[in-house]
Amino acid sequence: MKFIRIILGKIILLLNFVFSPRGVKRTPEAQQQADQKAQTMQLYQFEACPFCVKVRREMKRQSVNIALKDAKNDSVARDELLVGGGKVKVPCLKITQGGEEKWMYESSDIVSYLQKEFA
């Protein structure tokens, strides 16, 4: 089963590379504003997880550079996710606003949030 998951993960990454979405074009001022908003966010993810790929593709479509945390290979990121979010489940978007942290799970919810915030 693990072997199949590894093969499928590599296929998903290859297809994502070949069919990478185009980013939105913004004025320099609008892009700077989007970059500032993105600095308040971190995405906890696994590289080959199809739901994480879905979120990263939306990040590319919206031309935002949200910090990526590898919760599979980085034990510090994994512990942050467990302590802050309450469970090790990816993708998870950590949003820090006004000193408060919000942990958003579910790829569809994250994609909707990114579309709302950066469209």
Buried (B, 14 or more C-beta within 10 A) or exposed (E): EEEEEEEEBEEBBEEBEEEEEEEBEBEEEEBEEBBEBBEBBBBBBBBBBEBBBBBBBBBBBBBBEBEBBBBBEEEEBBEBBBEBBEEBBBBBBBBEEEEEEEBBBBBEEBBEBBEEBBE
